[in-house]
């Protein structure tokens, strides 16, 4: 999975560099759009568990205080630091410079495939979040987080 994300970063970085846009931020934004649908079922399940704890007076307190867009911001910032600070960007560019996939797909076809893949991942993420919510409801796992929070 990391290899795929590295290649997506490489192709989008070169594309935005040719267009004189901000290549680093734009590439990281594209990668975070790919990663977020994969994290959505976990975030949704975590919000369900937090919403039913007895520590918070309101059931929507935590989900209003820490919405999904804050998680998106954290993912983008983490990827920016990871790729820029650790010099990962240079390693990725050198790794895929002579890749055979560079000449197979034009930029237009690559980004069209990327959007199609994003739609599929989003659909799968939404369906998985319904499955996680149903699993939490069926097994009555709402109180399980209370036990661990009371130990703290």
C-alpha positions in Angstrom: 0.0 0.0 0.0 2.8 2.4 0.8 4.4 1.8 -2.6 1.1 2.8 -4.3 0.9 6.0 -2.2 4.5 6.8 -2.9 3.9 6.5 -6.6 0.7 8.7 -6.4 2.8 11.2 -4.6 5.5 11.1 -7.2 3.1 11.5 -10.2 1.1 14.3 -8.6 4.3 16.1 -7.4 5.7 16.2 -10.9 2.4 17.2 -12.4 1.9 20.1 -10.0 5.6 21.1 -10.4 5.1 21.4 -14.1 2.1 23.6 -13.6 4.0 25.9 -11.1 1.5 25.1 -8.3 2.5 24.2 -4.8 3.7 20.6 -5.6 4.3 19.5 -2.0 1.0 20.6 -0.5 -1.1 19.6 -3.5 0.5 16.1 -3.6 0.0 15.6 0.1 -3.6 16.8 -0.2 -4.2 14.2 -2.9 -2.7 11.4 -0.8 -4.7 12.5 2.3 -7.9 12.3 0.2 -6.9 8.7 -0.6 -6.1 7.8 3.0 -9.2 9.4 4.7 -11.8 7.0 3.3 -9.7 4.2 4.7 -9.6 5.8 8.1 -13.3 6.8 8.1 -14.7 3.5 9.5 -12.3 3.5 12.4 -13.1 7.2 13.2 -16.9 6.5 12.9 -16.7 3.6 15.2 -14.6 5.5 17.7 -17.1 8.4 17.6 -19.9 6.0 18.3 -18.1 4.6 21.3 -17.2 8.0 22.7 -20.7 9.4 22.1 -22.2 6.8 24.5 -19.7 7.2 27.4 -21.0 8.5 30.7 -18.2 10.9 31.1 -19.6 13.4 28.6 -22.9 14.9 29.5 -24.0 15.4 25.9 -23.8 12.4 23.5 -22.7 14.7 20.7 -20.0 16.6 22.7 -17.0 14.7 21.5 -18.1 14.4 17.8 -18.8 18.2 17.8 -15.5 19.0 19.5 -13.4 16.8 17.2 -15.1 16.5 13.9 -13.8 14.6 10.9 -12.2 17.7 9.3 -9.8 18.0 12.3 -8.7 14.4 11.6 -8.2 15.4 7.9 -6.0 18.3 9.1 -4.0 16.1 11.3 -3.4 13.6 8.4 -2.3 16.4 6.1 0.1 17.9 8.6 1.5 14.5 9.5 2.1 13.7 5.8 3.7 17.1 5.2 6.1 16.6 8.1 6.8 13.0 7.2 7.6 13.8 3.5 9.4 17.1 4.0 11.2 16.7 7.3 12.5 13.2 6.9 13.6 13.9 3.3 11.2 11.2 2.1 10.3 13.3 -0.9 13.8 13.1 -2.4 13.9 9.3 -1.9 10.5 8.8 -3.6 11.4 11.0 -6.5 14.7 9.1 -7.1 12.9 5.8 -6.7 10.3 6.4 -9.3 12.3 8.5 -11.8 12.9 5.7 -14.2 9.7 3.7 -13.6 8.1 2.0 -16.5 4.6 3.2 -15.4 5.6 6.8 -16.1 5.2 6.4 -19.8 2.2 4.0 -19.6 -0.3 6.6 -18.5 -0.6 10.2 -19.3 -1.3 12.7 -16.5 -4.9 13.0 -17.6 -5.5 9.2 -17.6 -3.6 8.9 -14.3 -5.8 11.4 -12.5 -8.9 10.0 -14.0 -8.0 6.6 -12.6 -7.2 8.2 -9.3 -10.6 9.9 -9.0 -12.3 6.6 -9.9 -10.2 4.8 -7.3 -11.1 7.5 -4.8 -14.9 7.0 -5.4 -14.5 3.3 -5.0 -12.5 3.7 -1.7 -15.1 6.2 -0.4 -17.9 3.8 -1.1 -16.1 1.0 0.6 -15.2 3.2 3.6 -18.9 4.3 4.0 -20.0 0.7 3.8 -17.4 -0.4 6.3 -18.5 2.3 8.7 -22.0 1.0 8.5 -20.7 -2.5 9.3 -18.6 -1.2 12.2 -21.6 0.7 13.6 -23.8 -2.3 13.3 -21.2 -4.5 15.0 -21.0 -2.0 17.9 -24.8 -2.0 18.2 -25.3 -5.7 17.9 -22.6 -6.6 20.5 -23.6 -3.8 22.8 -20.0 -2.4 23.0 -21.1 1.0 24.1 -20.1 0.5 27.7 -16.8 -1.1 27.0 -15.0 2.3 26.7 -16.5 3.4 30.1 -14.6 0.6 31.8 -11.2 1.8 30.4 -11.9 5.5 31.0 -12.9 4.9 34.6 -9.5 3.2 35.2 -7.8 6.4 34.2 
